[in-house]
Amino acid sequence: MTIVQLLPELNVGGVEQGVMDSARGYVARGHTSIVISNGGRLVERLVREGTVHHALPVHRKNLGTALALIPKVARILRAAHADVVHARSRVPAWIGHYAARRAGVPFVTTVHGFYSPHFFSRIMVRGERVIAVSRAVAEYAKASLNADPERLRVVQRGTDPDRYTLDWPPERVSEYRKSLGIPPGAAVAAIIGRITRLKGHPVFLDAVAAVRERLPGIVGLVVGAPPEGKLYLDELRAQAERLGIADRIVFTGSRGDVPEVLQACDAVVSCSTQPESFGRTLIEAGASARPVIATAHGGALDVVEDGVTGLLVPPERPDLLADALHRVLSAPDGGRAMGIAGRERVKAHFTVDRMVDEELAVYRELVPA
């Protein structure tokens, strides 16, 4: 098959990582992979791994630009003898939808999030097949975007467990922790991802403060950077000062070595205040055999097996998050059994290979053998 994916840009993010993983998997299975985007820092690697990239401004929210791009994309589809077009964001989906119609190519979309239920978003459920990244997103697509259940398929995101199997000896973990500014002997709970209000960092800081009396050695590791400006980051630093835990919170900034960062953690927290579509950090933590504590909504319900691979807590309850942190970090094995169970769950249900195979199965429903 010749598979064409469309997305706005190829920079860092969950959608971008999914496109990279899928493209690599398509090529490995003998398919032709093409990506259309405005470009970005990941293009070089994408091309190196065997995918053809076409740089077009499909990210622009401008009607005139979108209309001008439709015939250009249609020409690419015809020239490549494309078998399927897969759009992963709203503006590219509008362009891809009409280009695919012109070229006579089946059109697939992926609903990556809880889009606002207005006309502009409904393009994401107009594919001949509509992929949702979690059961929560699938239910939302049906209830709020009027997705046709007959066309809807759930394909959960995946990761490569081998990338996270580092198994460092204790002395190397200690050395790496020192490089991050983590004091010796700390029990490290990390929150990883972009520093935005959605992620619930204030809840995390409140929980670290609340559990400190029971776990004096706790350190909160905040991994990520604010996407625009640093006002919110400054607010978090000020909150840590007010709570008296500034010396127990380490802000690392953006990191390109997440598998290594996870080696320095004892537990990983996802305390988003609103449901997230999936939660890639949770499967990355699981792949690293780290127990997770997550708010009980959205895609986390697909990933976390409560009491087995981690713990689920209500959103915006720092007191209960603190209790969960204490339960995991003070366990005789430091949560190791939960982490190992999490890794087995990721290997069984959340690998890139499984994700790619399920996407290809969706395409085969539309492409004659």
Stockholm file with secondary structure:
# STOCKHOLM 1.0

chainA/1-369         MTIVQLLPELNVGGVEQGVMDSARGYVARGHTSIVISNGGRLVERLVREGTVHHALPVHRKNLGTALALIPKVARILRAAHADVVHARSRVPAWIGHYAARRAGVPFVTTVHGFYSPHFFSRIMVRGERVIAVSRAVAEYAKASLNADPERLRVVQRGTDPDRYTLDWPPERVSEYRKSLGIPPGAAVAAIIGRITRLKGHPVFLDAVAAVRERLPGIVGLVVGAPPEGKLYLDELRAQAERLGIADRIVFTGSRGDVPEVLQACDAVVSCSTQPESFGRTLIEAGASARPVIATAHGGALDVVEDGVTGLLVPPERPDLLADALHRVLSAPDGGRAMGIAGRERVKAHFTVDRMVDEELAVYRELVPA
#=GR chainA/1-369 SS CEEEEECSCCSSSHHHHHHHHHHHHHHHTTCEEEEEESCCTTHHHHHHTTCEEEECCTTCCCHHHHHHHHHHHHHHHHHHTCSEEEECSHHHHHHHHHHHHHHTCCEEEEECSCCCSSGGGGGGGCSSEEEESSHHHHHHHHHHSCCCTTTEEECCCCBCGGGGCCCCCHHHHHHHHHHHTCCTTCEEEEEESCCCGGGCHHHHHHHHHHHTTTCTTEEEEEECCCSSCSHHHHHHHHHHHHHTCGGGEEEEESCSCHHHHHHTCSEEEECCSSCCSCCHHHHHHHHTTCCEEEESSTTHHHHCCBTTTEEEECTTCHHHHHHHHHHHHTSTTTTHHHHHHHHHHHHHHCBHHHHHHHHHHHHHTTSCC
#=GC SS_cons         CEEEEECSCCSSSHHHHHHHHHHHHHHHTTCEEEEEESCCTTHHHHHHTTCEEEECCTTCCCHHHHHHHHHHHHHHHHHHTCSEEEECSHHHHHHHHHHHHHHTCCEEEEECSCCCSSGGGGGGGCSSEEEESSHHHHHHHHHHSCCCTTTEEECCCCBCGGGGCCCCCHHHHHHHHHHHTCCTTCEEEEEESCCCGGGCHHHHHHHHHHHTTTCTTEEEEEECCCSSCSHHHHHHHHHHHHHTCGGGEEEEESCSCHHHHHHTCSEEEECCSSCCSCCHHHHHHHHTTCCEEEESSTTHHHHCCBTTTEEEECTTCHHHHHHHHHHHHTSTTTTHHHHHHHHHHHHHHCBHHHHHHHHHHHHHTTSCC
//
